Amino acid sequence: MSVTKNAPRDLARRFAEKRSGHTNSWRRETFSLERLEARAKAREWFERFPKAAYMTEIEFWRELEDGRIEFTMRRLPSAD
């Protein structure tokens, strides 16, 4: 079993979905990286999960006080 770090808003969203009985098929991962590392990670996601097949997108991003970029990548789990 793997453990992933999630932002509090991700956990809150997940709990709310479970409570309402609604499940979401999107896969999301949130990162907090230096600007150049953030760009590289986003490129990696778009190369690994092409937008045409997985509907990959940057769902949210912001610049933190320390200059790092926090962003959430979203994609479908498969290209079925």
GUSEFI-634360 format. One line per field, with one value per residue: residue number from 0; residue in three letters; x, y, z of N, C-alpha, C in turn. Coordinates in steps of 0.001 Angstrom, whole numbers, plus 500000, padded with zeros to 6 digits. Each point is the difference from the previous one (the first is absolute). Layout:
BEGIN
pos: c(NUM; ...)
code: c(Ala; ...)
nX: c(X; ...)
nY: c(Y; ...)
nZ: c(Z; ...)
caX: c(X; ...)
caY: c(Y; ...)
caZ: c(Z; ...)
cX: c(X; ...)
cY: c(Y; ...)
cZ: c(Z; ...)
This chain:
BEGIN
pos: c(0; 1; 2; 3; 4; 5; 6; 7; 8; 9; 10; 11; 12; 13; 14; 15; 16; 17; 18; 19; 20; 21; 22; 23; 24; 25; 26; 27; 28; 29; 30; 31; 32; 33; 34; 35; 36; 37; 38; 39; 40; 41; 42; 43; 44; 45; 46; 47; 48; 49; 50; 51; 52; 53; 54; 55; 56; 57; 58; 59; 60; 61; 62; 63; 64; 65; 66; 67; 68; 69; 70; 71; 72; 73; 74; 75; 76; 77; 78; 79)
code: c(Met; Ser; Val; Thr; Lys; Asn; Ala; Pro; Arg; Asp; Leu; Ala; Arg; Arg; Phe; Ala; Glu; Lys; Arg; Ser; Gly; His; Thr; Asn; Ser; Trp; Arg; Arg; Glu; Thr; Phe; Ser; Leu; Glu; Arg; Leu; Glu; Ala; Arg; Ala; Lys; Ala; Arg; Glu; Trp; Phe; Glu; Arg; Phe; Pro; Lys; Ala; Ala; Tyr; Met; Thr; Glu; Ile; Glu; Phe; Trp; Arg; Glu; Leu; Glu; Asp; Gly; Arg; Ile; Glu; Phe; Thr; Met; Arg; Arg; Leu; Pro; Ser; Ala; Asp)
nX: c(500838; 499774; 500806; 499014; 500750; 498998; 499619; 499796; 500057; 501055; 500450; 499741; 500489; 501012; 500114; 499876; 500818; 500762; 499868; 500147; 500891; 500512; 500346; 501210; 499938; 500128; 501223; 500291; 500975; 500285; 500671; 501122; 500379; 501325; 500010; 501308; 500031; 499190; 500704; 501110; 499447; 499533; 501166; 500564; 499071; 500195; 501275; 499899; 499194; 500081; 499862; 500307; 500811; 500642; 499800; 501300; 500010; 500458; 499489; 501106; 500347; 501053; 500467; 500803; 499926; 500436; 499088; 499730; 499752; 498773; 499864; 498814; 500495; 499196; 499598; 499555; 499477; 499256; 500445; 499230)
nY: c(498830; 500913; 500881; 500864; 501063; 500451; 501019; 500778; 500854; 499247; 499944; 501293; 500192; 499170; 500547; 501189; 499554; 499448; 501126; 500633; 499023; 501182; 499304; 500406; 499887; 501284; 499939; 500359; 500871; 500389; 500997; 500147; 500674; 500089; 501234; 499833; 499532; 501007; 500793; 499479; 500086; 501202; 500300; 499466; 500629; 501117; 499675; 499733; 501041; 499712; 501303; 499608; 499229; 500821; 500964; 499825; 500583; 501238; 499389; 500185; 501272; 500206; 501232; 499226; 500402; 498750; 500272; 498956; 499091; 500208; 498772; 499843; 498817; 499991; 498738; 499403; 498967; 500034; 499502; 499347)
nZ: c(500000; 499043; 500524; 499724; 499825; 500731; 499270; 501041; 498967; 499642; 501229; 500159; 498783; 500283; 501210; 499412; 499056; 500946; 500713; 498843; 500025; 499748; 498933; 499978; 498686; 500295; 499498; 501226; 499764; 501238; 499425; 500661; 498909; 499883; 499504; 499840; 501249; 500302; 499205; 500504; 501200; 499677; 499427; 501092; 500694; 499280; 500170; 501294; 500185; 498688; 499792; 498773; 500686; 500821; 499092; 499950; 501205; 500052; 501062; 500697; 500133; 500811; 500146; 500721; 501249; 500082; 499059; 500807; 499092; 500452; 499523; 499420; 499679; 498934; 500081; 498903; 500653; 498925; 498878; 500812)
caX: c(499162; 500813; 499478; 500272; 499737; 498927; 499684; 498739; 498812; 499797; 499381; 498635; 499197; 499814; 499039; 498681; 499498; 499600; 498806; 498865; 499821; 500477; 501413; 500553; 500949; 501239; 501183; 500614; 501192; 500414; 501433; 500501; 501372; 500614; 499392; 500511; 499606; 498558; 499826; 500454; 499026; 498812; 500356; 500065; 498619; 499407; 500637; 499603; 498545; 499637; 498714; 498976; 499545; 499721; 499437; 500908; 500040; 500364; 498697; 500156; 501381; 500235; 501362; 500074; 500802; 501432; 500338; 499673; 498708; 499145; 499065; 499321; 499833; 498822; 499912; 499160; 500846; 500394; 499559; 498966)
caY: c(501170; 501208; 501157; 501223; 501211; 500776; 501275; 499910; 500150; 498736; 499076; 500468; 499678; 498556; 499639; 500503; 499106; 498736; 500255; 500222; 498827; 500353; 499697; 500768; 499147; 500716; 499773; 501289; 500007; 501365; 500160; 501301; 499925; 501208; 500315; 499171; 498614; 499928; 499922; 498680; 499002; 500139; 499423; 498554; 499494; 500103; 498988; 498670; 499879; 500991; 500658; 499431; 498701; 500018; 501307; 500544; 501453; 500612; 500384; 501140; 500335; 501272; 500218; 500102; 501124; 499710; 499939; 498710; 499917; 498880; 499750; 498706; 499398; 499144; 499173; 498805; 498855; 499191; 500517; 499078)
caZ: c(500000; 499943; 500706; 499280; 500760; 499402; 500626; 500755; 499138; 499296; 500956; 500255; 498813; 499964; 501049; 499596; 498949; 500615; 500786; 499105; 499143; 498662; 499759; 498901; 499298; 499732; 500837; 500284; 500836; 500292; 500168; 500439; 499498; 499448; 498698; 498905; 500279; 499756; 498543; 499563; 500456; 499155; 498690; 500189; 500022; 498664; 499147; 500470; 499868; 498980; 500210; 499124; 500507; 501435; 500362; 501003; 500097; 501275; 500521; 500911; 500336; 500676; 500463; 501450; 500490; 499857; 498580; 499402; 499323; 500410; 498917; 499986; 498680; 499950; 498789; 500101; 500338; 498828; 498704; 499490)
cX: c(500886; 499293; 500361; 499674; 498936; 499809; 498684; 498758; 499718; 499313; 498557; 499084; 499685; 498969; 498586; 499396; 499516; 498695; 498776; 499721; 500467; 501475; 500437; 501065; 501321; 501093; 500669; 501249; 500446; 501495; 500300; 501500; 500524; 499487; 500483; 499636; 498509; 499720; 500389; 498992; 498731; 500271; 500026; 498596; 499375; 500622; 499534; 498509; 499518; 498578; 498882; 499426; 499522; 499348; 500816; 499954; 500547; 498700; 500076; 501481; 500030; 501470; 499968; 500924; 501502; 500434; 499713; 498614; 499270; 498984; 499430; 499829; 498818; 500008; 498981; 500897; 500422; 499456; 498930; 498983)
cY: c(501238; 501143; 501235; 501183; 500798; 501298; 499849; 500127; 498728; 498983; 500398; 499652; 498520; 499534; 500442; 499111; 498677; 500159; 500129; 498802; 500242; 499634; 500726; 499152; 500693; 499584; 501357; 499803; 501452; 500030; 501401; 499987; 501370; 500178; 499083; 498527; 499807; 499885; 498616; 498916; 500062; 499409; 498478; 499391; 500036; 499005; 498598; 499733; 501062; 500534; 499378; 498685; 500053; 501293; 500654; 501519; 500431; 500587; 501288; 500288; 501338; 500087; 500200; 501146; 499785; 499849; 498664; 500074; 498773; 499809; 498588; 499567; 499054; 499216; 498897; 498801; 499168; 500627; 499106; 500684)
cZ: c(500000; 500719; 499197; 500890; 499265; 500753; 500750; 499124; 499220; 500907; 500268; 498831; 499958; 501042; 499628; 498921; 500575; 500765; 499108; 499100; 498578; 499878; 498743; 499327; 499694; 500959; 500173; 500842; 500148; 500306; 500524; 499701; 499609; 498576; 498865; 500185; 499735; 498504; 499478; 500393; 499153; 498612; 500065; 499974; 498606; 499023; 500367; 499797; 499005; 500197; 499170; 500539; 501447; 500491; 501124; 499990; 501350; 500524; 500831; 500167; 500712; 500386; 501508; 500402; 499808; 498541; 499339; 499349; 500524; 498884; 500096; 498566; 500066; 498689; 500220; 500278; 498802; 498725; 499393; 499136)
